[in-house]
Amino acid sequence: MLQKNKGSRPQDKIVGISQAARMLRVTERTIHSLCRRGVLTPVHQEGKRGRFFSAYEIASVAEVLHAKTSLSDLAAIAMQAHVRSKAAERRIDEVFYLMGWYRVPLSLTEEEIVLLHTAAEDALDAPPTKAEEIRWWAEKFFGMDEGYFSLVGKHTASNEPWKLFMDLAQKLSSEAPRSSFSGDPPLHFAYAYLEASREHLRNAAYLFCRHQLGVRTANEVFRDGKTSPTERVIQLLYPH
């Protein structure tokens, strides 16, 4: 007779090892073997000795066995499912990066701000082209906002604290080895992430310039993007 925990659902019914063996039409020794191989997972029963199992899990295994699917086939199916789940995880991870949802907060100390500014100057002189380096810079660009530009201006005495980073983003994009994209998907993705970060960087720089220098100056400095959808949204949010 099936044992059932108080208040449990039908799929939570618990069976002992003898009944599990009858349900699967195997010996109790085989049940122990299935446990060692990770096919079955025993369920702990407070104050009771012996092995117990979820009737729902036993029924699922029985369905596979009765379908004449061998345990080796089952292992292969599990491996395929694992590989597919990892591939899906990577694709979701890439989408998160492109949307800027993995934005890494930048350090706001004077030392770190000056170091990043110096690194940008060096990268502008010798633009990197490796995927991991491009993604690193894209992460930095995604982390920049109006407040960050204010600190850059304060610690570097720059009147245009956004300009170096925008110039670097533009140069990284213009010198992208696009001929290599087809044979190097990670590199292609890194530059796609860079393009998304450039859009964010430009929007942050525009708002900073607008608030600090006024609408007319901001529209003059960023006139190249006045017809973009983002620019039109900004115009609606901040009418002249």
Buried (B, 14 or more C-beta within 10 A) or exposed (E): EEBBEEEEEEEEBBBBBEBBBEBBEBEBEBBBBBBEEEBBEBBEBEEEEEBBBBBBBBBEBBEBBEEEEEBEEBEEEEEEEEEEEEEEEEEEEBEEBBEBEEBEEBEEEEEEBEEBBEBBEEBBEEBBBEBEBBBBBBBBBBBBBBEBBBBBBEBBEBEBBBBBBBBBBBBBBEEBEEEEBEEEEEBBBBBBBBBBBBBBBBBBBBBBBBBBBEBEEBBEBBEEBEEBEEBEEBEEEEEE
